[in-house]
Amino acid sequence: MISSKASCALAFLSLLAVDAALSANNVQQLSDAAGPSLKDTTRFVQERLNAVEPLSYGLRRRDVASGKTSETKNSAFTSNVKVLVYKKPKIGTQCLFSYHDKETQDDEVIEDRDLGVLLNDIDQVSVTPVEAIDQDLHPSRKTTITTPVFRMDLHSADGGDNFLFFSSEDLANDIAKAITHAVELCVSGEQRTP
């Protein structure tokens, strides 16, 4: 059985190979009375995410029991965001969300790769302050951050997660709402496809 990440990677590579062949005639213009079309929604997500500047922040952690502290300089940058909508025979509308993620800690690159997820597989989109996430993961320490940072989690039904980082909670929530709408349109497009 192929894992969801392997399946997504195969889908991503397949899409790169056939991207030029997919024309407007092959893409459904799905819309919903309660919101914008899939085309408009994915354009909004791409434009807004590709306009986000690299994010830099300091993270200070103090172990409550020992009193020891650690500090790190961190950065996160999402680029080359694309949402490709295509129809797959016998499956229906598929929506691939792909992007490049680069993260550093103390000037050391800890992540620098292309990632992707089928929006059809997303079952939850959430936005949470990084400070709260770190505190939940390590309740024995007190975490402070130099600037507000918010993490958007794109959670797949199979347990996989993709993360995007923002300095603005409002922007993160706007994009989360748009991605949630795109997920709804992708899924409903699958259901309407014979």
C-alpha positions in Angstrom: 0.0 0.0 0.0 1.4 3.4 -1.0 1.5 6.0 1.8 -0.3 9.3 1.5 3.0 11.2 1.2 4.2 8.9 -1.5 0.9 9.1 -3.3 1.0 12.9 -3.1 4.6 12.9 -4.4 3.6 10.7 -7.3 0.6 13.0 -8.0 2.9 16.0 -7.9 5.3 14.5 -10.3 2.5 13.4 -12.6 1.1 16.9 -12.5 4.4 18.5 -13.5 4.5 16.2 -16.5 1.0 17.0 -17.7 0.6 20.6 -16.5 0.9 22.0 -20.0 -1.7 19.5 -21.3 -4.3 20.7 -18.8 -6.2 23.5 -20.3 -9.2 25.6 -19.2 -11.4 23.2 -21.1 -10.4 20.4 -18.8 -10.9 22.2 -15.5 -14.3 22.5 -14.0 -15.3 26.0 -12.9 -16.9 24.9 -9.7 -18.6 27.5 -7.7 -20.8 27.6 -4.7 -23.7 30.0 -4.0 -22.0 30.7 -0.6 -18.7 31.8 -2.0 -16.3 32.4 -4.9 -15.5 29.8 -7.5 -12.7 27.3 -7.1 -10.7 29.2 -9.7 -11.0 32.5 -7.8 -10.4 30.9 -4.5 -7.2 29.1 -5.6 -6.0 32.3 -7.3 -6.5 34.2 -4.0 -4.6 31.5 -2.0 -1.7 31.5 -4.5 -1.4 35.3 -4.7 -1.7 35.9 -1.0 0.8 33.2 0.0 3.3 34.1 -2.7 3.2 37.7 -1.3 4.1 36.7 2.2 7.6 37.9 3.2 10.1 35.6 5.0 9.4 35.4 8.7 12.1 35.8 11.4 11.6 35.4 15.1 13.4 34.5 18.3 12.2 31.7 20.6 13.2 31.5 24.3 12.4 28.5 26.4 12.9 28.3 30.1 12.6 24.9 31.9 10.5 25.6 35.0 12.1 22.9 37.1 15.8 23.5 36.3 15.7 27.2 35.5 17.8 26.5 32.4 17.1 28.6 29.3 17.7 28.2 25.6 17.3 30.8 22.8 17.1 30.2 19.1 16.8 32.4 16.0 14.3 31.0 13.6 13.0 31.7 10.2 10.3 30.3 7.9 9.5 31.1 4.3 6.9 29.6 2.0 7.3 30.3 -1.7 6.3 29.0 -5.1 2.8 28.3 -4.0 0.6 26.7 -6.7 -2.8 25.1 -6.7 -3.4 22.9 -9.7 -7.0 21.8 -10.4 -7.5 19.0 -12.8 -9.9 16.2 -13.6 -8.8 12.6 -13.3 -10.9 10.0 -15.2 -13.1 7.9 -12.9 -11.9 10.0 -9.8 -13.1 13.5 -10.6 -11.7 16.9 -9.6 -8.4 16.9 -7.9 -6.8 19.9 -6.3 -3.0 19.8 -5.6 -1.6 22.4 -3.3 2.2 22.6 -3.7 4.8 24.9 -2.3 8.4 25.3 -1.3 9.2 25.4 2.4 12.4 26.7 3.9 13.0 26.9 7.7 16.1 27.7 9.6 17.2 27.6 13.3 20.3 29.5 14.4 21.2 30.0 10.7 21.2 26.3 10.1 18.7 25.1 7.4 16.4 22.5 9.0 13.9 22.3 6.1 14.3 23.2 2.4 12.1 21.2 0.1 9.1 21.2 -2.2 6.0 19.9 -0.5 2.4 19.2 -1.6 -0.9 17.9 -0.5 -4.1 17.1 -2.2 -6.8 19.5 -0.9 -9.3 16.7 -1.4 -7.6 14.8 1.5 -7.6 17.7 4.0 -10.1 17.2 6.8 -9.1 20.2 9.0 -7.4 23.6 8.7 -6.4 25.3 11.9 -4.4 28.4 12.9 -2.6 28.4 16.3 0.1 30.6 17.9 3.5 28.9 17.8 4.0 29.9 21.4 1.0 27.9 22.4 2.0 24.9 20.3 5.5 24.8 21.9 3.9 25.2 25.4 1.5 22.3 24.7 4.4 20.1 23.5 6.6 20.9 26.5 4.4 21.8 29.5 7.5 21.8 31.8 8.9 24.9 30.2 7.8 28.5 29.6 8.1 29.6 26.0 8.3 33.3 24.9 8.6 34.5 21.3 10.0 37.8 20.1 7.2 38.5 17.6 3.8 36.8 17.1 4.0 33.8 14.9 1.0 31.7 13.8 1.1 28.2 12.3 -1.5 27.0 9.9 -1.9 23.2 10.0 -3.4 21.5 6.9 -4.3 18.2 8.5 -5.0 15.2 6.2 -7.4 12.4 7.0 -4.5 9.9 7.0 -2.8 11.8 9.8 -0.3 13.8 7.7 0.2 17.5 8.3 1.5 20.4 6.3 2.5 23.6 8.1 2.6 27.3 7.0 3.9 30.1 9.2 2.6 33.7 9.4 3.3 36.9 11.3 -0.3 38.0 11.0 -3.1 36.0 12.6 -5.7 37.8 10.4 -3.9 36.8 7.2 -3.5 33.2 8.4 -7.2 33.1 9.2 -8.2 34.6 5.8 -6.1 32.0 4.0 -7.3 29.2 6.2 -10.9 30.2 5.4 -10.1 30.3 1.6 -8.3 26.9 1.8 -11.3 25.4 3.7 -13.6 26.7 0.9 -11.3 25.3 -1.8 -11.4 21.9 0.0 -15.2 22.0 0.0 -15.3 22.8 -3.7 -12.8 20.1 -4.6 -14.7 17.5 -2.6 -18.1 18.6 -4.0 -16.6 18.5 -7.5 -15.6 14.9 -7.0 -19.1 14.0 -6.0 -20.6 15.7 -9.0 -18.3 14.0 -11.5 -19.8 10.9 -13.2 
